[in-house]
Amino acid sequence: MPFYFSRRSEFAGLDRAARRDVRRIAWHFAQRHWTLHAPAFAWIVFVMLHTRYHVVPERRDYLLVTLAIFVLAVINIRLHMSRYLKPARAMFDVLGSAAARVITGR
């Protein structure tokens, strides 16, 4: 399951710091994919439509739509990161933790 990273096979045999490094490499890869930013773009369009044309006149409905877009963004991030966990683990195994920190800039 992509939402429980602690139970993934990619983390087998790694300590806490190494799991963090693998997750950071996966996040580094995921940021380069344009669909990761789609929920943010959708939210900006929604806010512009709301302020200009009052698409959602009620404050409660506006907050519910914003919350729904936020939940979709979190799910999208987790799915993107789960896609890149295997390549991130392979890079970590080959390069080690020092190179992982150089790659991610930490």
PyRosetta script that sets phi, psi and omega in degrees:
from pyrosetta import init, pose_from_sequence

init()
pose = pose_from_sequence("MPFYFSRRSEFAGLDRAARRDVRRIAWHFAQRHWTLHAPAFAWIVFVMLHTRYHVVPERRDYLLVTLAIFVLAVINIRLHMSRYLKPARAMFDVLGSAAARVITGR")
pose.set_psi(1, 130.9)
pose.set_omega(1, -174.2)
pose.set_phi(2, -73.0)
pose.set_psi(2, -13.1)
pose.set_omega(2, -175.1)
pose.set_phi(3, -90.6)
pose.set_psi(3, -10.5)
pose.set_omega(3, 176.6)
pose.set_phi(4, -114.4)
pose.set_psi(4, 85.5)
pose.set_omega(4, -176.6)
pose.set_phi(5, -66.8)
pose.set_psi(5, -26.1)
pose.set_omega(5, -178.2)
pose.set_phi(6, -67.6)
pose.set_psi(6, -21.3)
pose.set_omega(6, -178.5)
pose.set_phi(7, -99.0)
pose.set_psi(7, 8.7)
pose.set_omega(7, -177.6)
pose.set_phi(8, -78.7)
pose.set_psi(8, 146.8)
pose.set_omega(8, 179.9)
pose.set_phi(9, -69.5)
pose.set_psi(9, -20.7)
pose.set_omega(9, 178.8)
pose.set_phi(10, -65.6)
pose.set_psi(10, -20.6)
pose.set_omega(10, -177.8)
pose.set_phi(11, -98.2)
pose.set_psi(11, 5.4)
pose.set_omega(11, -177.9)
pose.set_phi(12, -62.8)
pose.set_psi(12, 128.8)
pose.set_omega(12, 176.2)
pose.set_phi(13, 81.6)
pose.set_psi(13, 8.4)
pose.set_omega(13, -179.7)
pose.set_phi(14, -103.8)
pose.set_psi(14, 146.5)
pose.set_omega(14, 173.7)
pose.set_phi(15, -83.1)
pose.set_psi(15, -179.1)
pose.set_omega(15, -174.2)
pose.set_phi(16, -61.6)
pose.set_psi(16, -44.9)
pose.set_omega(16, -178.8)
pose.set_phi(17, -66.3)
pose.set_psi(17, -38.4)
pose.set_omega(17, 179.2)
pose.set_phi(18, -68.3)
pose.set_psi(18, -39.5)
pose.set_omega(18, 176.2)
pose.set_phi(19, -61.6)
pose.set_psi(19, -39.8)
pose.set_omega(19, 178.2)
pose.set_phi(20, -63.1)
pose.set_psi(20, -42.5)
pose.set_omega(20, 179.4)
pose.set_phi(21, -64.4)
pose.set_psi(21, -40.1)
pose.set_omega(21, 178.6)
pose.set_phi(22, -65.6)
pose.set_psi(22, -42.0)
pose.set_omega(22, 177.5)
pose.set_phi(23, -63.3)
pose.set_psi(23, -37.6)
pose.set_omega(23, 179.1)
pose.set_phi(24, -67.6)
pose.set_psi(24, -38.2)
pose.set_omega(24, 176.6)
pose.set_phi(25, -65.4)
pose.set_psi(25, -42.7)
pose.set_omega(25, 178.3)
pose.set_phi(26, -61.9)
pose.set_psi(26, -41.2)
pose.set_omega(26, 177.7)
pose.set_phi(27, -65.6)
pose.set_psi(27, -38.1)
pose.set_omega(27, 177.4)
pose.set_phi(28, -60.5)
pose.set_psi(28, -43.8)
pose.set_omega(28, 177.1)
pose.set_phi(29, -67.5)
pose.set_psi(29, -42.4)
pose.set_omega(29, -175.7)
pose.set_phi(30, -64.7)
pose.set_psi(30, -31.2)
pose.set_omega(30, -178.8)
pose.set_phi(31, -65.2)
pose.set_psi(31, -21.3)
pose.set_omega(31, -177.6)
pose.set_phi(32, -82.8)
pose.set_psi(32, -4.9)
pose.set_omega(32, -178.5)
pose.set_phi(33, -94.6)
pose.set_psi(33, 129.3)
pose.set_omega(33, -172.1)
pose.set_phi(34, -65.7)
pose.set_psi(34, -29.2)
pose.set_omega(34, -177.7)
pose.set_phi(35, -70.5)
pose.set_psi(35, -15.3)
pose.set_omega(35, 175.4)
pose.set_phi(36, -62.6)
pose.set_psi(36, -32.1)
pose.set_omega(36, -175.7)
pose.set_phi(37, -92.1)
pose.set_psi(37, 0.7)
pose.set_omega(37, -177.8)
pose.set_phi(38, -61.3)
pose.set_psi(38, -43.9)
pose.set_omega(38, 177.6)
pose.set_phi(39, -61.1)
pose.set_psi(39, -36.7)
pose.set_omega(39, 178.1)
pose.set_phi(40, -65.7)
pose.set_psi(40, -41.7)
pose.set_omega(40, 177.2)
pose.set_phi(41, -63.4)
pose.set_psi(41, -42.7)
pose.set_omega(41, 178.5)
pose.set_phi(42, -62.3)
pose.set_psi(42, -39.2)
pose.set_omega(42, 179.9)
pose.set_phi(43, -67.4)
pose.set_psi(43, -40.7)
pose.set_omega(43, 178.2)
pose.set_phi(44, -62.6)
pose.set_psi(44, -42.9)
pose.set_omega(44, 177.0)
pose.set_phi(45, -62.6)
pose.set_psi(45, -43.3)
pose.set_omega(45, 178.7)
pose.set_phi(46, -60.5)
pose.set_psi(46, -44.4)
pose.set_omega(46, 179.7)
pose.set_phi(47, -64.2)
pose.set_psi(47, -41.5)
pose.set_omega(47, 178.6)
pose.set_phi(48, -64.1)
pose.set_psi(48, -42.5)
pose.set_omega(48, 177.6)
pose.set_phi(49, -65.4)
pose.set_psi(49, -35.9)
pose.set_omega(49, 179.8)
pose.set_phi(50, -69.1)
pose.set_psi(50, -43.6)
pose.set_omega(50, -177.6)
pose.set_phi(51, -73.9)
pose.set_psi(51, -32.8)
pose.set_omega(51, -177.7)
pose.set_phi(52, -84.4)
pose.set_psi(52, -46.6)
pose.set_omega(52, -172.8)
pose.set_phi(53, -114.6)
pose.set_psi(53, 2.4)
pose.set_omega(53, -179.9)
pose.set_phi(54, 52.3)
pose.set_psi(54, 52.2)
pose.set_omega(54, -178.2)
pose.set_phi(55, -59.3)
pose.set_psi(55, -41.9)
pose.set_omega(55, 178.6)
pose.set_phi(56, -118.7)
pose.set_psi(56, 98.8)
pose.set_omega(56, -173.2)
pose.set_phi(57, -72.3)
pose.set_psi(57, -29.0)
pose.set_omega(57, -177.2)
pose.set_phi(58, -84.4)
pose.set_psi(58, 138.0)
pose.set_omega(58, -180.0)
pose.set_phi(59, -63.7)
pose.set_psi(59, -39.4)
pose.set_omega(59, -179.6)
pose.set_phi(60, -62.5)
pose.set_psi(60, -43.6)
pose.set_omega(60, 179.2)
pose.set_phi(61, -65.4)
pose.set_psi(61, -38.2)
pose.set_omega(61, 177.4)
pose.set_phi(62, -61.2)
pose.set_psi(62, -45.3)
pose.set_omega(62, 179.3)
pose.set_phi(63, -66.3)
pose.set_psi(63, -37.3)
pose.set_omega(63, 178.3)
pose.set_phi(64, -65.6)
pose.set_psi(64, -41.9)
pose.set_omega(64, 178.2)
pose.set_phi(65, -66.1)
pose.set_psi(65, -41.0)
pose.set_omega(65, 177.2)
pose.set_phi(66, -62.1)
pose.set_psi(66, -42.6)
pose.set_omega(66, 178.0)
pose.set_phi(67, -64.1)
pose.set_psi(67, -41.3)
pose.set_omega(67, 178.3)
pose.set_phi(68, -63.0)
pose.set_psi(68, -41.9)
pose.set_omega(68, 178.1)
pose.set_phi(69, -65.6)
pose.set_psi(69, -37.4)
pose.set_omega(69, 177.3)
pose.set_phi(70, -63.8)
pose.set_psi(70, -44.1)
pose.set_omega(70, 178.6)
pose.set_phi(71, -62.9)
pose.set_psi(71, -42.6)
pose.set_omega(71, 176.5)
pose.set_phi(72, -62.1)
pose.set_psi(72, -36.4)
pose.set_omega(72, 178.6)
pose.set_phi(73, -65.7)
pose.set_psi(73, -42.0)
pose.set_omega(73, 179.0)
pose.set_phi(74, -64.6)
pose.set_psi(74, -44.2)
pose.set_omega(74, 177.7)
pose.set_phi(75, -61.8)
pose.set_psi(75, -42.2)
pose.set_omega(75, 178.8)
pose.set_phi(76, -61.2)
pose.set_psi(76, -43.3)
pose.set_omega(76, 178.6)
pose.set_phi(77, -62.4)
pose.set_psi(77, -46.4)
pose.set_omega(77, -178.9)
pose.set_phi(78, -63.3)
pose.set_psi(78, -39.8)
pose.set_omega(78, 179.0)
pose.set_phi(79, -67.0)
pose.set_psi(79, -40.3)
pose.set_omega(79, 177.5)
pose.set_phi(80, -64.3)
pose.set_psi(80, -43.3)
pose.set_omega(80, 179.7)
pose.set_phi(81, -65.8)
pose.set_psi(81, -37.9)
pose.set_omega(81, 179.9)
pose.set_phi(82, -66.4)
pose.set_psi(82, -29.3)
pose.set_omega(82, 178.0)
pose.set_phi(83, -66.8)
pose.set_psi(83, -32.7)
pose.set_omega(83, -175.2)
pose.set_phi(84, -100.4)
pose.set_psi(84, 8.4)
pose.set_omega(84, -179.8)
pose.set_phi(85, -68.0)
pose.set_psi(85, -41.0)
pose.set_omega(85, -180.0)
pose.set_phi(86, -63.8)
pose.set_psi(86, -49.3)
pose.set_omega(86, 176.4)
pose.set_phi(87, -62.8)
pose.set_psi(87, -34.3)
pose.set_omega(87, 179.1)
pose.set_phi(88, -66.2)
pose.set_psi(88, -41.2)
pose.set_omega(88, 178.0)
pose.set_phi(89, -65.4)
pose.set_psi(89, -39.8)
pose.set_omega(89, 178.6)
pose.set_phi(90, -62.5)
pose.set_psi(90, -43.0)
pose.set_omega(90, 178.0)
pose.set_phi(91, -65.1)
pose.set_psi(91, -39.8)
pose.set_omega(91, 179.5)
pose.set_phi(92, -64.4)
pose.set_psi(92, -40.8)
pose.set_omega(92, 179.5)
pose.set_phi(93, -65.2)
pose.set_psi(93, -36.7)
pose.set_omega(93, -178.5)
pose.set_phi(94, -78.4)
pose.set_psi(94, -44.6)
pose.set_omega(94, -171.3)
pose.set_phi(95, -95.5)
pose.set_psi(95, -31.3)
pose.set_omega(95, -179.2)
pose.set_phi(96, 93.4)
pose.set_psi(96, 177.4)
pose.set_omega(96, -174.0)
pose.set_phi(97, -73.5)
pose.set_psi(97, -32.6)
pose.set_omega(97, 179.9)
pose.set_phi(98, -64.6)
pose.set_psi(98, -43.3)
pose.set_omega(98, 177.8)
pose.set_phi(99, -69.3)
pose.set_psi(99, -33.1)
pose.set_omega(99, 177.7)
pose.set_phi(100, -62.8)
pose.set_psi(100, -38.9)
pose.set_omega(100, 178.5)
pose.set_phi(101, -69.8)
pose.set_psi(101, -32.1)
pose.set_omega(101, 176.5)
pose.set_phi(102, -69.2)
pose.set_psi(102, -42.3)
pose.set_omega(102, 179.5)
pose.set_phi(103, -60.8)
pose.set_psi(103, -46.3)
pose.set_omega(103, -175.7)
pose.set_phi(104, -85.2)
pose.set_psi(104, -9.1)
pose.set_omega(104, 178.0)
pose.set_phi(105, 79.4)
pose.set_psi(105, 27.2)
pose.set_omega(105, 179.8)
pose.set_phi(106, -117.4)
pose.dump_pdb("model.pdb")
